Amino acid sequence: MFRTLMDLIYVVSVAFTVLALVFIPCAILSLGVLLVLGIDDRFVSPVVAYVALPEAIVISGYLLLRYWRQIIEIIESITPW
């Protein structure tokens, strides 16, 4: 039971880490496009909520499905425990 719970926590933390690492560039890119196009500030929240976040979720899901082993190896190589 404890081992399963620890594995679940580990998988969720890896998934959220990948999501965060993908979401930040997606949000910056989306906001940069708004800035370049000169679109009003009232569109910032909808663009982040309806464009950048779903895009980051889809990309993260693909990365996790495709490169799960490599991601785990990288994380295990940098963690001290």
FIKOLZA-1660 file (N, C-alpha, C; in steps of 0.1 Angstrom, whole numbers, plus 5000, padded with zeros to 4 digits):
% residues 81
   i   px   py   pz ch aa at
   1 5008 4988 5000  A  M  N
   1 5000 5000 5000  A  M CA
   1 5009 5013 5000  A  M  C
   2 5019 5013 5009  A  F  N
   2 5027 5025 5010  A  F CA
   2 5036 5026 4998  A  F  C
   3 5040 5015 4992  A  R  N
   3 5049 5016 4980  A  R CA
   3 5040 5021 4968  A  R  C
   4 5028 5017 4967  A  T  N
   4 5019 5021 4956  A  T CA
   4 5016 5036 4958  A  T  C
   5 5014 5041 4970  A  L  N
   5 5011 5055 4972  A  L CA
   5 5024 5063 4969  A  L  C
   6 5035 5058 4972  A  M  N
   6 5048 5066 4969  A  M CA
   6 5050 5066 4954  A  M  C
   7 5047 5055 4947  A  D  N
   7 5048 5055 4932  A  D CA
   7 5038 5065 4926  A  D  C
   8 5026 5065 4931  A  L  N
   8 5016 5075 4926  A  L CA
   8 5021 5089 4928  A  L  C
   9 5026 5092 4940  A  I  N
   9 5031 5106 4943  A  I CA
   9 5042 5109 4933  A  I  C
  10 5051 5099 4931  A  Y  N
  10 5062 5101 4922  A  Y CA
  10 5058 5104 4907  A  Y  C
  11 5048 5096 4903  A  V  N
  11 5043 5098 4889  A  V CA
  11 5036 5112 4887  A  V  C
  12 5028 5115 4897  A  V  N
  12 5021 5128 4897  A  V CA
  12 5031 5140 4897  A  V  C
  13 5041 5139 4905  A  S  N
  13 5051 5150 4906  A  S CA
  13 5059 5151 4893  A  S  C
  14 5062 5140 4887  A  V  N
  14 5069 5140 4874  A  V CA
  14 5060 5146 4863  A  V  C
  15 5047 5143 4863  A  A  N
  15 5038 5148 4854  A  A CA
  15 5036 5163 4855  A  A  C
  16 5035 5168 4868  A  F  N
  16 5033 5182 4870  A  F CA
  16 5046 5190 4867  A  F  C
  17 5057 5184 4869  A  T  N
  17 5070 5190 4866  A  T CA
  17 5071 5192 4850  A  T  C
  18 5068 5182 4843  A  V  N
  18 5068 5183 4828  A  V CA
  18 5058 5193 4824  A  V  C
  19 5046 5193 4830  A  L  N
  19 5036 5203 4826  A  L CA
  19 5040 5217 4829  A  L  C
  20 5047 5219 4840  A  A  N
  20 5052 5233 4843  A  A CA
  20 5063 5237 4834  A  A  C
  21 5072 5228 4830  A  L  N
  21 5083 5231 4821  A  L CA
  21 5078 5234 4807  A  L  C
  22 5066 5228 4803  A  V  N
  22 5061 5230 4790  A  V CA
  22 5052 5243 4790  A  V  C
  23 5044 5245 4801  A  F  N
  23 5035 5256 4802  A  F CA
  23 5042 5269 4801  A  F  C
  24 5053 5271 4808  A  I  N
  24 5059 5284 4809  A  I CA
  24 5063 5289 4795  A  I  C
  25 5070 5281 4786  A  P  N
  25 5073 5286 4773  A  P CA
  25 5060 5288 4764  A  P  C
  26 5050 5280 4766  A  C  N
  26 5038 5282 4759  A  C CA
  26 5031 5295 4762  A  C  C
  27 5031 5298 4775  A  A  N
  27 5025 5311 4780  A  A CA
  27 5033 5322 4775  A  A  C
  28 5046 5322 4776  A  I  N
  28 5054 5333 4771  A  I CA
  28 5053 5335 4756  A  I  C
  29 5052 5324 4749  A  L  N
  29 5050 5325 4734  A  L CA
  29 5037 5331 4731  A  L  C
  30 5026 5327 4737  A  S  N
  30 5013 5332 4735  A  S CA
  30 5012 5347 4738  A  S  C
  31 5018 5351 4750  A  L  N
  31 5018 5365 4754  A  L CA
  31 5027 5373 4744  A  L  C
  32 5038 5367 4739  A  G  N
  32 5046 5374 4730  A  G CA
  32 5039 5377 4717  A  G  C
  33 5031 5367 4712  A  V  N
  33 5023 5369 4700  A  V CA
  33 5013 5380 4702  A  V  C
  34 5006 5381 4714  A  L  N
  34 4997 5392 4717  A  L CA
  34 5004 5405 4717  A  L  C
  35 5017 5406 4722  A  L  N
  35 5024 5418 4723  A  L CA
  35 5028 5422 4708  A  L  C
  36 5033 5413 4700  A  V  N
  36 5037 5416 4687  A  V CA
  36 5025 5421 4678  A  V  C
  37 5013 5415 4680  A  L  N
  37 5001 5419 4673  A  L CA
  37 4995 5431 4678  A  L  C
  38 4999 5436 4690  A  G  N
  38 4993 5448 4696  A  G CA
  38 4979 5446 4701  A  G  C
  39 4976 5434 4705  A  I  N
  39 4962 5431 4710  A  I CA
  39 4961 5436 4724  A  I  C
  40 4949 5441 4727  A  D  N
  40 4946 5447 4740  A  D CA
  40 4949 5437 4752  A  D  C
  41 4951 5443 4764  A  D  N
  41 4955 5435 4776  A  D CA
  41 4943 5427 4781  A  D  C
  42 4931 5430 4777  A  R  N
  42 4920 5422 4782  A  R CA
  42 4919 5408 4777  A  R  C
  43 4927 5405 4766  A  F  N
  43 4928 5391 4761  A  F CA
  43 4939 5383 4767  A  F  C
  44 4946 5388 4776  A  V  N
  44 4957 5380 4782  A  V CA
  44 4952 5368 4790  A  V  C
  45 4943 5370 4799  A  S  N
  45 4938 5358 4807  A  S CA
  45 4931 5348 4798  A  S  C
  46 4922 5352 4788  A  P  N
  46 4917 5341 4780  A  P CA
  46 4927 5334 4771  A  P  C
  47 4937 5341 4767  A  V  N
  47 4947 5334 4758  A  V CA
  47 4955 5324 4767  A  V  C
  48 4958 5328 4779  A  V  N
  48 4966 5319 4787  A  V CA
  48 4957 5307 4791  A  V  C
  49 4944 5310 4795  A  A  N
  49 4935 5299 4799  A  A CA
  49 4931 5290 4788  A  A  C
  50 4928 5296 4776  A  Y  N
  50 4922 5288 4766  A  Y CA
  50 4931 5284 4754  A  Y  C
  51 4943 5289 4754  A  V  N
  51 4953 5286 4744  A  V CA
  51 4965 5279 4750  A  V  C
  52 4972 5286 4759  A  A  N
  52 4985 5281 4764  A  A CA
  52 4983 5269 4773  A  A  C
  53 4973 5269 4782  A  L  N
  53 4972 5258 4791  A  L CA
  53 4968 5245 4783  A  L  C
  54 4958 5245 4775  A  P  N
  54 4955 5232 4768  A  P CA
  54 4966 5228 4759  A  P  C
  55 4973 5237 4752  A  E  N
  55 4984 5234 4744  A  E CA
  55 4995 5227 4753  A  E  C
  56 4998 5233 4764  A  A  N
  56 5008 5227 4773  A  A CA
  56 5004 5213 4778  A  A  C
  57 4991 5211 4781  A  I  N
  57 4986 5198 4785  A  I CA
  57 4988 5187 4774  A  I  C
  58 4984 5191 4762  A  V  N
  58 4986 5182 4751  A  V CA
  58 5000 5178 4748  A  V  C
  59 5009 5188 4748  A  I  N
  59 5023 5186 4746  A  I CA
  59 5029 5178 4757  A  I  C
  60 5025 5181 4770  A  S  N
  60 5030 5173 4781  A  S CA
  60 5026 5159 4781  A  S  C
  61 5013 5157 4777  A  G  N
  61 5008 5143 4776  A  G CA
  61 5016 5135 4765  A  G  C
  62 5018 5141 4754  A  Y  N
  62 5026 5135 4743  A  Y CA
  62 5040 5132 4748  A  Y  C
  63 5047 5141 4755  A  L  N
  63 5060 5139 4759  A  L CA
  63 5061 5128 4770  A  L  C
  64 5051 5128 4779  A  L  N
  64 5051 5117 4789  A  L CA
  64 5048 5103 4783  A  L  C
  65 5039 5103 4773  A  L  N
  65 5037 5090 4767  A  L CA
  65 5048 5085 4758  A  L  C
  66 5055 5094 4751  A  R  N
  66 5065 5090 4742  A  R CA
  66 5079 5088 4749  A  R  C
  67 5082 5097 4758  A  Y  N
  67 5095 5097 4764  A  Y CA
  67 5096 5094 4779  A  Y  C
  68 5086 5086 4784  A  W  N
  68 5085 5084 4798  A  W CA
  68 5098 5078 4804  A  W  C
  69 5104 5068 4798  A  R  N
  69 5116 5062 4803  A  R CA
  69 5128 5072 4804  A  R  C
  70 5130 5080 4793  A  Q  N
  70 5141 5089 4793  A  Q CA
  70 5139 5100 4804  A  Q  C
  71 5126 5105 4806  A  I  N
  71 5123 5115 4816  A  I CA
  71 5127 5109 4830  A  I  C
  72 5123 5097 4832  A  I  N
  72 5125 5090 4845  A  I CA
  72 5140 5089 4847  A  I  C
  73 5148 5085 4837  A  E  N
  73 5162 5084 4838  A  E CA
  73 5169 5097 4841  A  E  C
  74 5164 5108 4835  A  I  N
  74 5170 5121 4838  A  I CA
  74 5167 5125 4852  A  I  C
  75 5155 5123 4856  A  I  N
  75 5151 5127 4870  A  I CA
  75 5159 5119 4880  A  I  C
  76 5160 5106 4878  A  E  N
  76 5168 5097 4887  A  E CA
  76 5183 5101 4887  A  E  C
  77 5188 5106 4876  A  S  N
  77 5202 5109 4876  A  S CA
  77 5205 5122 4883  A  S  C
  78 5195 5131 4885  A  I  N
  78 5198 5144 4891  A  I CA
  78 5193 5144 4906  A  I  C
  79 5185 5134 4910  A  T  N
  79 5180 5134 4924  A  T CA
  79 5190 5127 4933  A  T  C
  80 5192 5132 4945  A  P  N
  80 5202 5127 4953  A  P CA
  80 5198 5113 4960  A  P  C
  81 5186 5110 4961  A  W  N
  81 5181 5098 4967  A  W CA
  81 5179 5088 4957  A  W  C
% end
